[in-house]
Amino acid sequence: MDSLSKLNQVAHILRRRLANTDTAAKKPEGRSATQQAPAQDLKQVVGQKIKQLKSSGAQERQLHRATIAAILQHQFGDDSLTLDPDYQHLIDLVCEAIESDPELLAAVGSIVDEA
């Protein structure tokens, strides 16, 4: 499985879990979750973010969180979300859910390794 399909798989799982969560009840303005930018753009965005963090010596957990945050921000398309404490809490919840699922954790880990 190539990294692009892994990114799409993780993004799909995240969208599905977010759709089932009451935390995501408040829909942000801007691009909706169903309107997606090209997958190659997502790969570039995530790859750049991971490379920046790796060069600064970030730990694996920080890289995983940054990957999830970049995927969510790319899917929702609203830069102002990064400053919202509720959005940060949502990222924490998604990270916890992924960390509790070995298959998802391995998928995110492979995305980080390939960047």
N, C-alpha and C positions, 0 to 999 in steps of 0.2 A: 504494500500500500504506500503510495507516494505521500509526501508531506502535504500537498494540496488537498488530497482527499481526506487526510487525517484532520486538517483544519476544517474542512467542510463538515466532517462527522462531528467534531467537537462543537462547532457553531450550531449545528442542527440540534444536538442534544441540549445545549445551553438554551436555545430558543424554546424548545419543547418544555424544559423544566421551568423556564421563566413564565411561560404561558400558563402553567399549572400552579403558580405560586401567587398567593395573595399579595406578596411584597411588590410584585410587578403590576399591581392593579392601576397605579397611576401611570398612564402612557405619556411619555415625553413628546413634546412638539418636535417637529422636524421629520426626518426620514423615519418611516415606520419599520418595524422589524421585518415585515414581509418584503419591503423594497430593499434588495441587497445590491451592494456595489459588486463589481466583478471579483471573483474568487482570487484572481492573481493579485489584485490590490490588497486584499486581506493578507495574503502570504507576505507581501512586501512590508506592510505595516507591522505585522507581528514580528517578522524577521529583523527589521530595523530596531524595534524596541528591545528585543532580546539581545541583539548585538551590543547596543548601547549599555545595557545593564551588565552583560558579561564583561565588557571592557572595564567597568567600574568595580568589578569584583562582587557582584550580587550573589547571594546564596540561592540554592535551588528553589526553595519555597518562594522567594521573592520573584524569581523568574517565572514560576508557575502562575503566581498571582498577576504579574504583569501581562502574561500571555492571555489569561482570562479577561482581564480588564481591557486589553486591546481588542480582543474579539468582540466583547460586548459593546464597546464604544463604536467600533466599526459597524456593527449591526444596527445600532440605534442612531448613529450618525449625529450625535449632539455633543459637542465638545464641552458644553456647560455642565453636563452630567458629572464630570470628574470632580467638581467642587461640591456636589450635593452629598451630605453625610448619609442620606438614605441609600444613595447609589453605591457609596463605599461599603455600606453594610451589606447591600445585595451582593457585591463582589465577594465579600467575606463568606457569605452563606453559600454561594456557588462554589467557592474554593473548598469549603468544608465538605460539601456534597461530593465534589470530585475526589478529594483526598480519601473519602470513605469508600470509593469504588475503585478497586485495583485496575480494572480495565481502562477507565477514564484517566486515572492517574498515569498509567503507562502511555496513553495516547498523548496527553499533554507533555509528558516527559520526552517523548520522541520528537514532538514539535520543537521543544526547547533545544534538544540535542542537534537537530538538523539545521537550526538557524545559524 
